[in-house]
């Protein structure tokens, strides 16, 4: 009798389209089974306590850094990015694992709250507990750093995790769980399931307690809808169109260096990568001239040959091409590169200037090695234009004196002043966006608390003669409560 072949898919090297590996498409039934095992393991993982979990996570982080070339090689193979970039990404992820492991206990410590005058006889406390099983769905652009920002924090808080990596980087996703399981005290604490969008969909409606998604805004809406149908809460880390504001008093040389790296590194496939620059017209010519000069020294190519690699996802080439064409058709000017810079799978750097704000190229996430530089007559205008986007992930501000003042007026989740990307590397600060860039946070205390729930406990310390939480409440009790409320002007609670 012929046996039924298991559905599978291949991951490819985007440089030459060669098959890197073949992975099973995990079915809905198998997702259910995996989540059930994760739930069964949950109690034992919680019982291990903060110290026990810290030991496991720190051991995992050591294992990853000791084998950095193995995992970086796989990242480079599946995404096409240079080894050096892969190593940097992995090092940053390892720091996050260590931070989450070391800080979970203090972040989740029971907090004591003031009960207020009317409740002065009560002790009020808030405890934090892990939510149970966390589902994580990840993208391919930073296939270690991005999912680890959810996985490590969820594990440190005492949850078990089921992870669905991108279909472009399943090998990296498998490596993460396999390496964890080498040092895990028992199975099913952290499992990777491979597959396409349907497998991710099955995870959304499975018996998980929270879903942490990183990917495009379009998919985030589908994920949120599926999760809403079963009342599963979500963290959504989505796309961006990050602005860079350059004031007249900026260090232009440094601003150009960081901005061009932010825009071009990883072939522009960074959610927090610079996509549009608003530069004060007084320094715009210098900024543009330096940007062109720098772009001319940067080349896309295979790992070992280029400063950055190919477009990892072949379909992105069409989006990049259409944005360059739209920018030109709408009145913008290519001052370096142009439509001819796109030679799949590589895209050489493109610098566009004076692109009208209503152009698709300015409004939509390009996710390619392209930078748009527009002049502004004031910082007020730069702030307004930055904030008109439907996205609100990160932003960079370059100014010697007004950095903080500008940063505080931006509608976005993170701002780097006289720097770029820095907030992603600081483990103690939350990472995430507003508007179409998502909701909820990863990293830092806020990110860890996403994978916990608050349990309020109020305890009677002594009894008051006042019986207002009883059918024995008397008219004089009512009068007293109202009189106190009036005198204290709402300071009762
Ligand atoms: P994507 O939305 O195409 O896919 C993300 C994941 O969702 C993949 O694992 C995919 O298999 C899964 N998926 C697809 N359809 C699904 C469905 N119906 N239900 C459940 N899961 C489904 O995104 P991508 O192309 O992998 O990643 C690039 C995007 O991610 C960019 O927009 C980028 O800005 C964003 N991103 C955001 C952050 C952040 O922290 N905000 C970080 C990295 C990437």
Boltz pocket constraint, residues with backbone or C-beta under 6 A from the ligand:
constraints:
  - pocket:
      binder: B
      contacts: [[A, 137], [A, 138], [A, 139], [A, 140], [A, 141], [A, 142], [A, 146], [A, 164], [A, 165], [A, 166], [A, 167], [A, 195], [A, 196], [A, 197], [A, 198], [A, 199], [A, 200], [A, 201], [A, 202], [A, 204], [A, 214], [A, 215], [A, 216], [A, 217], [A, 218], [A, 219], [A, 220], [A, 222], [A, 223], [A, 236], [A, 237], [A, 238], [A, 239], [A, 240], [A, 270], [A, 271], [A, 272], [A, 313], [A, 365], [A, 367], [A, 393], [A, 432], [A, 433], [A, 437], [A, 438]]
      max_distance: 6.0
